[in-house]
């Protein structure tokens, strides 16, 4: 019989945001390395244009995509959930690119590679979020992670940067191995790596007694892999070192985009493929959430370096987001969809917040990217009242004070948790937020209530990033309806 | 039934009460460094305008009305069933007026000494938050205001306070926020549990209170969640430890506001959200709350007696006074509840004035240690005179405002909480003890060298204090206008409690005025 290989149909337009990013990244790396140094801001301009085009295309796709669509032979799943995450990631990346531009200029190391790596990381992230297949997801994860390792180690003048990169690389390798092993186990039980097929196998009435241990092992390994990526306690040990060691704008990039990607994929795998086994994995996620919330907040308080503080605070935020997943796990409950939508809203809000926060830290850190202790913020309010005010708004938002986006995020998650009657978890989460508030207060005390002579220079691009971040924080805080209805339509 | 009737004035009065200070705060913050003289002017205008609006509310408020007046309601976050729902009834009316009047007095009368611009901006933001808390008829909206108040107060204590200010400010912030954490979960749970009976997810206080009856167990849990937040705010023993620190370290203006209106957010919350939303649970929890309140009364009084710092003494006296208010609130009789509401306002006036005078002493002597002050009466008789009147009002001397509330509370609570009242009465005597003893040590005797040059009251200070003294005397001699407006709402609240629980008031012996 004469068989002809027939490739799957490819909907090019549906892939356009990804393709634009690939084009931009390759163009930057290829053309950038073959041409002499571009004029100031040239690389950043290309990167931002690429991101802008991708955001616009994603916007068109959002309007087009009412029903979920399977792409390239079922390997990608395009739905509003994915597009929402995509846009949030790209906006956060765009803001990071702006900060990066000023940072590289200050350090005198403007080059195409950092932007290329940022875009590559984003491409990996996009693949991971769109993935409808665990293998595709793994490919995305690796692309994302490798770019992160390089970005972390990219400051050659500071030894801590290289050290952090190495640490991240080694531990990240372990995590990837866990993830892959989990995929293999699940494939062993279900005979597929496709999310829907896995769901179909587990959702059917067929008794799985024989494969149960293997399945649970697979789920556990998968969870460990994800837990490492989103830095849940006890898989968080890398986070403070990497956040501290990495060049500050890249820390902001990793904190925002890394979180969105890993959580979006985590929620998708667990609520789609493993939905039928929710009763098995919910207790584990519950425990992880509680430990993460408490340990993250408590350890944040005793740090003296702002980047380390924010690392622990990001761990605590991860615990909060996990509360949303616990709520989402109560399938069949009419309020379970709140879990997914509140998780996505939290991610989008947190990403914008954290990029802005790290933009301020970048500015304060000064040449050499070294002044990141709490003391470096002393007297900031006296010399730069606007910058201090912006940072105060961002920190209050992270603490979850009302009329800021951070409160909207926290309220949404708490509401989802209470909706499925997880009262204990909701209370633990809120109390953890109170503990974490102490750390934000410490930074504020340094800025407003301590004497010091901090002087910083902020470039235009950084100012735009901070301004957008603060504006988003306040607008969403006062009028959250638009964001909430967008987030509701993803679940 | 407590409905939302509305007195139409064709003008969003209550919304303006919140927005005017908010906008004023933003304006003050935006004034350039080259125009320092506009800063104070803007702040004064904004706060005086707010005061005028609050007086307008008082004048237009129909006496005898039991429902919510001047209601304004607009959808805010429709995704979550949250609306901008403001209203004022007899219970909140005088707190709103007190807030409206206290802020301009503090802004005009108390000098922050440095960085006037941010100080005034935070003050006005604080005013907006406090106003909002007293006016909100939506659980979410209330929480937003209740919580947002922390930020300006934190900065006021931290930025303009005394030596231990950062510690005190942080303690205040975290303590209150921890209490609110429980309330937030409680609020969300309330909305979800009420969803079935109300028909949709809403955070509207009136809709939930009228149409839903929580099961006994869940009602009690929710009540506890709310109460933790309010008990911290009041503060109720044993959650009071933030208060002496915050009061002692806060700048004078901050202390006045803290004692005058901020603490009332807790007692007001207990009435409006505790008793009104969860009548059954309020009845159930009474013994515990009585006991804590009475411990607070006695403990606050004894601790106050022992203080060496005059400001700390006044702070502990607040713990005792607020114990009376809590006792009266949960006594659930008409007289006691009316007394509590009246006492909230009166305590704000007299303790606010006491803090003002302690601030003046500190300005003159740069110490608040009782041991270092002596014989002030001989060198500053007018000063001592004002202090005496204010002190006596705080002690609860008949004829001054403090007596009205305290007496109503004790009389009203006797029927339902007899033995606790007996214990609380000891607190009344102790109040006389610690204040008079402090007065004796500070004002009597021959002034030593350091105190001999203690300056007499200045005209500006005298005018400021005269306002307080006028209020103290008026409310003490002629409390009828106030009682007339408070009573109907209190009656309605008690009817609501009786309709939603097994509780019945002890057979009425007539109203307060008879």
Interface residues (C-beta under 8 A of the other chain):
Chain A: X335 X396 X401 X402 X403 X407 X411 X414 X415 X418 X419 X423 X426 X427 X430 X431 X433 X434 X437 X438 X441 X445 X448 X449 X479 X480 X481 X484 X485 X488
Chain B: X77 X78 X79 X80 X143 X144 X145 X147 X148 X150 X151 X154 X155 X158 X159 X165 X166 X170 X173 X174 X177 X178 X181 X182 X184 X185 X188 X189 X192
